[in-house]
Amino acid sequence: MVKVLVDCSSIRDLPSGVAFYTYNLIKALKAQENNTSHSIGVYRQPSLKHWLTNNRTIPDILTDISPLEFLPLPVSVSNLLGKSASFFVQKSDRYFSDVDIIHGTDHYVYPFPYGKKVMTIHDLTFLKFPFYSTKIVKNYTQRIKKCLQWTDLIITFSENTKLDIIDYFGIKNEKIAISSEASRYNINYLKEKNIPEIKKKINYDFQQPFILFVSTIEPRKNIVNLVKAFNILKEKYAVNHHLILIGQKGWEYEKIFSQIDNSKFRNQIHHLGYLSDEAVAVCYSLADVFVYPSIYEGFGLPILEAMTLGAPVITSNTSSLPEVAQEAAMYINPHDYYSIATTIYEVISQPDLQKDLIAKGKNRAKLYSWEKVAEETLQIYELLL
């Protein structure tokens, strides 16, 4: 039996991005325990605040995952201690002993004194683009470099990100493995849902057709250019569509809301904040087009979610996005907001094109599943045994 420990520290209340990946990976790995020779355990490092107050409460989403064990140090402290942090996990601890694989799922892996270490690197946005403070860039870079001293294998999600990791950190090609990701939804997700009731809980009346964006509200997602494109759509083409933005406020969100406030069409731009999985799914399914003009992604889960639930997709011709969407999306230059506008108009004004993109998107989405991600991850673990 191969004993694997997976870090779930990235999963917080109101999960997104890395947390979605971590939760769904753990669930999928555990679902395969009976069919494989792998035993999946889960560990968690408390936040600094919870550590100082000895608070071991967990997000509701984790209540169905067990056993769940806590490490004695938060990431911030163990990162400062470096490899010496390993001494705070006693070899005599029955839960942590005899471990074969330790998997850190969020750009970090604890320096256990035993077992092979796997670290997931989702992307290198903080290095490639100046969207983050110097302090954030420095901290993230130092943390990854320190972990690389004891990491045996890196998992990432695209050839594009793999090349970035090789370029920035000088990692050998054979030390990086690629797995896929998958949508939190399946194609039949909404079939048994009460859509009228879900719509009542969403702060939009759905009387007008809409263009949809889903992700964290931050500069990397290029929402400023999406708003500029929306202004052109209204002025040049007089479309009756509204623009819906779904997602939590992230790094430097103020500039984005300033752009919205300065728009003549600000009353037709709706930031709905963080919504439940059901509510987001309904919005995907009802959108005339999903636009994801992100400048850089390690994978691009929102485009896969949109395809799964039947939204035609427009996305950027950069980073990993063409790898994921391939022929199932329309592509734009994220820096050319006029081009974004004309491409959106092309899709929303041509029902046949919409239908074609929806069909291609659903076929593309069928290639991805969390079962497949788990299988790929287990195969990657085997490389170290």
C-alpha positions as CSV (number, residue, x, y, z in Angstrom):
1,M,0.0,0.0,0.0
2,V,1.3,3.4,-1.0
3,K,0.6,6.1,1.6
4,V,-0.1,9.6,0.2
5,L,-0.6,12.8,2.2
6,V,-2.3,15.7,0.4
7,D,-2.2,19.3,1.7
8,C,-5.6,21.0,1.9
9,S,-4.4,24.2,3.5
10,S,-5.5,26.3,0.4
11,I,-9.2,25.5,1.0
12,R,-10.8,28.4,2.8
13,D,-14.4,29.7,3.1
14,L,-15.7,30.9,-0.3
15,P,-13.3,28.6,-2.3
16,S,-12.1,29.4,-5.8
17,G,-9.2,28.6,-8.1
18,V,-6.5,26.6,-6.2
19,A,-9.0,25.6,-3.6
20,F,-11.4,24.1,-6.2
21,Y,-8.5,22.1,-7.6
22,T,-7.4,20.9,-4.2
23,Y,-10.8,19.9,-3.0
24,N,-11.8,18.1,-6.2
25,L,-8.5,16.3,-6.5
26,I,-8.7,15.0,-2.9
27,K,-12.3,13.8,-3.5
28,A,-11.3,12.1,-6.8
29,L,-8.2,10.5,-5.3
30,K,-10.3,9.1,-2.3
31,A,-12.9,7.8,-4.7
32,Q,-10.3,5.6,-6.3
33,E,-8.7,4.2,-3.1
34,N,-10.6,0.9,-3.4
35,N,-9.4,0.5,-7.0
36,T,-5.7,1.3,-6.4
37,S,-2.9,0.5,-4.0
38,H,-2.9,4.1,-2.7
39,S,-4.1,5.2,0.7
40,I,-5.0,9.0,0.6
41,G,-4.6,11.0,3.8
42,V,-5.2,14.7,4.2
43,Y,-3.3,17.3,6.2
44,R,-3.7,21.0,6.9
45,Q,-1.6,23.8,8.1
46,P,-3.5,26.4,10.1
47,S,-3.4,30.1,9.2
48,L,-1.1,32.2,11.4
49,K,-4.1,33.7,13.2
50,H,-5.6,30.2,13.9
51,W,-2.3,28.9,15.0
52,L,-1.7,31.7,17.5
53,T,-5.2,31.0,19.0
54,N,-5.0,27.2,18.7
55,N,-8.2,27.4,16.5
56,R,-8.7,24.2,14.5
57,T,-12.0,25.0,12.9
58,I,-12.2,24.1,9.2
59,P,-14.3,25.4,6.3
60,D,-17.7,23.7,5.9
61,I,-16.6,22.2,2.5
62,L,-14.0,20.0,4.3
63,T,-16.4,18.3,6.7
64,D,-16.8,15.4,4.3
65,I,-13.1,14.7,4.1
66,S,-11.5,12.5,6.7
67,P,-9.2,11.7,8.3
68,L,-7.9,15.3,8.5
69,E,-4.8,16.1,10.5
70,F,-3.2,19.4,11.4
71,L,0.5,20.1,11.1
72,P,2.0,22.0,14.1
73,L,3.1,25.1,12.1
74,P,1.4,27.5,9.8
75,V,2.9,28.0,6.3
76,S,4.3,31.4,7.1
77,V,6.3,30.1,10.1
78,S,7.4,26.8,8.5
79,N,8.5,28.7,5.4
80,L,10.8,30.9,7.5
81,L,12.2,27.9,9.3
82,G,13.0,26.2,6.0
83,K,14.0,22.5,6.1
84,S,14.4,22.7,9.9
85,A,10.6,22.9,10.1
86,S,10.6,19.1,9.5
87,F,11.6,18.6,13.1
88,F,8.2,19.8,14.3
89,V,6.6,16.7,12.8
90,Q,7.7,13.8,15.0
91,K,8.6,10.6,13.3
92,S,6.8,8.8,16.2
93,D,3.5,10.4,15.1
94,R,1.5,7.4,13.8
95,Y,-0.5,9.4,11.2
96,F,2.6,11.0,9.6
97,S,4.9,8.0,9.7
98,D,5.6,5.6,6.9
99,V,4.5,8.1,4.3
100,D,5.6,7.5,0.7
101,I,4.3,10.7,-1.0
102,I,3.7,14.2,0.3
103,H,1.8,16.4,-2.1
104,G,1.7,20.2,-1.5
105,T,-1.1,21.6,-3.7
106,D,-0.4,25.3,-3.6
107,H,3.1,26.3,-4.6
108,Y,4.4,24.9,-1.4
109,V,5.2,21.5,0.2
110,Y,6.0,21.0,3.9
111,P,9.6,19.6,4.4
112,F,8.6,16.3,6.0
113,P,11.6,14.3,7.1
114,Y,10.4,11.3,5.1
115,G,8.5,10.5,1.9
116,K,9.0,11.9,-1.6
117,K,7.8,15.5,-2.0
118,V,5.4,16.7,-4.8
119,M,4.6,20.4,-5.3
120,T,1.8,21.7,-7.6
121,I,2.7,25.0,-9.3
122,H,-0.4,26.4,-10.9
123,D,1.2,29.3,-12.7
124,L,3.9,32.0,-12.5
125,T,1.7,35.0,-12.8
126,F,3.4,36.8,-9.9
127,L,6.7,36.6,-11.8
128,K,5.7,37.1,-15.4
129,F,3.4,40.1,-15.0
130,P,3.7,43.2,-12.8
131,F,0.3,42.9,-11.2
132,Y,1.6,42.2,-7.7
133,S,3.5,44.2,-5.1
134,T,7.3,43.7,-4.9
135,K,6.7,42.1,-1.5
136,I,4.3,39.5,-2.8
137,V,6.6,38.7,-5.7
138,K,9.6,38.3,-3.4
139,N,7.7,36.2,-0.8
140,Y,6.3,33.8,-3.4
141,T,9.6,33.5,-5.2
142,Q,11.5,32.8,-2.0
143,R,8.9,30.2,-0.9
144,I,9.1,28.3,-4.2
145,K,12.9,28.4,-4.3
146,K,13.1,27.1,-0.7
147,C,10.6,24.3,-1.4
148,L,12.6,23.3,-4.5
149,Q,15.4,22.3,-2.2
150,W,13.4,19.3,-1.0
151,T,10.8,18.9,-3.9
152,D,11.3,15.7,-5.9
153,L,8.7,16.4,-8.6
154,I,6.5,19.4,-9.7
155,I,3.0,19.1,-11.1
156,T,1.6,21.7,-13.4
157,F,-1.3,21.9,-15.9
158,S,0.1,23.0,-19.3
159,E,3.1,22.9,-21.5
160,N,3.2,26.7,-21.3
161,T,3.5,26.8,-17.6
162,K,6.1,24.0,-17.6
163,L,8.3,26.0,-19.9
164,D,7.9,29.0,-17.6
165,I,9.0,27.0,-14.6
166,I,12.0,25.7,-16.5
167,D,12.9,29.2,-17.6
168,Y,12.5,31.0,-14.3
169,F,13.8,28.3,-11.9
170,G,16.1,26.3,-14.0
171,I,14.3,23.1,-13.3
172,K,15.1,20.0,-15.4
173,N,12.4,18.9,-17.9
174,E,12.1,15.5,-16.3
175,K,11.4,16.9,-12.9
176,I,8.0,18.4,-14.1
177,A,4.9,16.4,-14.9
178,I,1.7,17.7,-16.4
179,S,-1.8,16.7,-15.4
180,S,-5.1,18.2,-16.5
181,E,-7.8,19.9,-14.5
182,A,-11.5,19.6,-14.7
183,S,-14.7,21.6,-14.2
184,R,-16.6,21.5,-10.8
185,Y,-19.6,20.8,-13.0
186,N,-20.7,18.0,-15.3
187,I,-22.8,18.4,-18.4
188,N,-26.0,17.3,-16.6
189,Y,-25.3,19.4,-13.5
190,L,-28.4,21.6,-13.9
191,K,-30.9,18.9,-15.0
192,E,-32.3,18.2,-11.6
193,K,-31.9,21.8,-10.2
194,N,-34.8,24.2,-9.7
195,I,-33.5,26.9,-12.0
196,P,-36.4,29.4,-11.4
197,E,-35.7,29.3,-7.6
198,I,-31.9,29.7,-8.1
199,K,-32.5,32.7,-10.4
200,K,-34.5,34.4,-7.7
201,K,-31.5,34.4,-5.4
202,I,-29.3,36.1,-8.0
203,N,-29.2,39.9,-8.1
204,Y,-30.0,40.2,-11.8
205,D,-33.5,40.0,-13.3
206,F,-32.5,38.1,-16.5
207,Q,-34.8,40.3,-18.6
208,Q,-31.9,41.3,-20.9
209,P,-29.4,39.0,-22.5
210,F,-25.9,39.2,-21.0
211,I,-22.2,38.7,-21.6
212,L,-20.6,36.8,-18.7
213,F,-17.2,36.9,-17.0
214,V,-16.4,34.6,-14.0
215,S,-13.2,34.8,-12.0
216,T,-11.4,36.8,-9.3
217,I,-11.7,40.6,-9.9
218,E,-8.0,41.5,-10.4
219,P,-5.8,43.1,-13.1
220,R,-4.5,39.8,-14.6
221,K,-8.0,38.9,-15.7
222,N,-8.0,42.0,-17.9
223,I,-11.5,43.2,-16.9
224,V,-10.6,46.8,-17.7
225,N,-10.3,46.0,-21.4
226,L,-13.5,43.9,-21.2
227,V,-15.4,47.0,-19.9
228,K,-13.8,49.1,-22.6
229,A,-15.0,46.5,-25.2
230,F,-18.5,46.6,-23.6
231,N,-18.6,50.3,-24.1
232,I,-17.8,49.9,-27.8
233,L,-20.5,47.3,-28.1
234,K,-23.1,49.6,-26.7
235,E,-21.9,52.7,-28.7
236,K,-21.1,51.2,-32.1
237,Y,-23.5,48.2,-32.3
238,A,-26.2,49.4,-29.8
239,V,-26.6,45.9,-28.4
240,N,-29.1,45.4,-25.6
241,H,-26.8,43.1,-23.7
242,H,-25.7,43.7,-20.1
243,L,-22.3,42.6,-18.7
244,I,-22.2,40.4,-15.6
245,L,-19.1,39.9,-13.6
246,I,-19.0,37.1,-11.0
247,G,-16.1,36.8,-8.6
248,Q,-14.5,38.0,-5.4
249,K,-12.6,41.2,-5.2
250,G,-8.8,40.4,-5.5
251,W,-5.6,42.3,-5.9
252,E,-5.9,45.9,-6.9
253,Y,-9.6,45.6,-7.8
254,E,-10.1,49.3,-7.2
255,K,-8.9,50.2,-10.7
256,I,-11.4,47.9,-12.3
257,F,-14.3,49.4,-10.4
258,S,-13.1,52.9,-11.3
259,Q,-13.3,51.9,-15.0
260,I,-16.8,50.6,-14.4
261,D,-17.8,53.8,-12.6
262,N,-16.5,55.9,-15.5
263,S,-18.5,54.0,-18.1
264,K,-21.6,55.6,-19.6
265,F,-23.2,52.2,-19.4
266,R,-22.3,51.5,-15.7
267,N,-25.9,50.7,-14.9
268,Q,-25.8,47.8,-17.3
269,I,-22.6,46.4,-15.7
270,H,-23.3,44.1,-12.7
271,H,-20.8,42.8,-10.3
272,L,-22.6,40.0,-8.5
273,G,-19.7,39.1,-6.2
274,Y,-19.1,35.5,-5.0
275,L,-22.1,33.2,-5.8
276,S,-22.9,29.6,-5.0
277,D,-21.9,26.9,-7.4
278,E,-25.6,26.6,-8.5
279,A,-26.0,30.3,-9.1
280,V,-22.7,30.4,-11.2
281,A,-23.9,27.4,-13.2
282,V,-27.2,29.0,-14.0
283,C,-25.4,32.1,-15.2
284,Y,-23.1,30.1,-17.4
285,S,-26.1,28.3,-18.9
286,L,-28.0,31.4,-19.7
287,A,-25.1,33.6,-21.0
288,D,-25.1,34.6,-24.7
289,V,-21.4,34.4,-24.5
290,F,-18.7,33.8,-21.9
291,V,-15.7,36.1,-22.3
292,Y,-12.4,35.3,-20.6
293,P,-9.8,37.9,-21.7
294,S,-7.2,36.9,-19.1
295,I,-3.6,37.9,-19.9
296,Y,-2.0,34.8,-18.3
297,E,-3.3,31.5,-17.0
298,G,-1.8,28.3,-15.8
299,F,-4.9,26.4,-17.1
300,G,-8.1,28.4,-17.3
301,L,-10.8,26.5,-15.4
302,P,-13.6,29.1,-16.1
303,I,-13.5,28.4,-19.8
304,L,-13.9,24.7,-19.2
305,E,-16.8,25.4,-16.8
306,A,-18.5,27.6,-19.4
307,M,-18.1,24.9,-22.1
308,T,-19.4,22.2,-19.8
309,L,-22.6,24.2,-19.1
310,G,-23.2,25.4,-22.7
311,A,-21.9,28.9,-23.0
312,P,-20.1,29.9,-26.2
313,V,-16.5,30.9,-25.2
314,I,-14.3,33.8,-26.3
315,T,-10.8,33.8,-24.7
316,S,-7.3,35.1,-25.1
317,N,-4.8,33.7,-27.5
318,T,-2.1,33.6,-24.8
319,S,-0.5,31.3,-22.2
320,S,-2.3,28.0,-21.6
321,L,-5.7,29.0,-22.8
322,P,-5.4,27.8,-26.4
323,E,-4.1,24.5,-25.1
324,V,-7.3,24.0,-23.1
325,A,-9.9,25.3,-25.5
326,Q,-8.3,24.4,-28.8
327,E,-10.9,24.7,-31.6
328,A,-13.8,25.1,-29.2
329,A,-13.4,28.9,-28.7
330,M,-13.0,32.2,-30.5
331,Y,-9.7,33.9,-29.7
332,I,-8.8,37.5,-29.1
333,N,-5.7,39.5,-28.4
334,P,-6.3,40.5,-24.8
335,H,-4.6,43.9,-25.2
336,D,-6.8,45.0,-28.1
337,Y,-10.2,45.9,-26.6
338,Y,-11.6,46.9,-30.0
339,S,-10.9,43.4,-31.3
340,I,-12.6,42.0,-28.1
341,A,-15.7,44.0,-28.9
342,T,-15.9,43.0,-32.5
343,T,-15.4,39.3,-31.6
344,I,-18.1,39.5,-29.0
345,Y,-20.5,41.1,-31.5
346,E,-19.6,38.4,-34.1
347,V,-20.7,35.7,-31.6
348,I,-23.8,37.3,-30.1
349,S,-25.1,38.4,-33.6
350,Q,-24.8,35.0,-35.2
351,P,-27.0,32.2,-33.7
352,D,-25.4,29.6,-35.9
353,L,-21.9,30.5,-34.6
354,Q,-23.2,30.4,-31.1
355,K,-24.6,26.9,-31.6
356,D,-21.4,25.7,-33.2
357,L,-19.3,27.0,-30.3
358,I,-21.6,25.5,-27.8
359,A,-21.4,22.1,-29.5
360,K,-17.6,22.2,-29.8
361,G,-17.3,23.4,-26.2
362,K,-19.4,20.5,-24.8
363,N,-17.4,18.0,-26.8
364,R,-14.2,19.5,-25.6
365,A,-15.4,19.5,-22.0
366,K,-16.1,15.7,-22.2
367,L,-12.4,15.2,-22.4
368,Y,-11.9,16.5,-18.9
369,S,-13.0,14.9,-15.6
370,W,-11.8,14.8,-12.0
371,E,-11.6,11.0,-12.4
372,K,-9.1,11.5,-15.2
373,V,-7.2,14.1,-13.1
374,A,-6.9,11.6,-10.2
375,E,-5.7,8.9,-12.6
376,E,-3.1,11.2,-14.0
377,T,-2.0,12.3,-10.5
378,L,-1.6,8.7,-9.3
379,Q,0.5,7.9,-12.4
380,I,2.7,10.9,-11.5
381,Y,3.1,9.6,-8.0
382,E,4.3,6.3,-9.4
383,L,7.2,8.1,-11.1
384,L,8.7,8.6,-7.6
385,L,8.3,5.0,-6.3
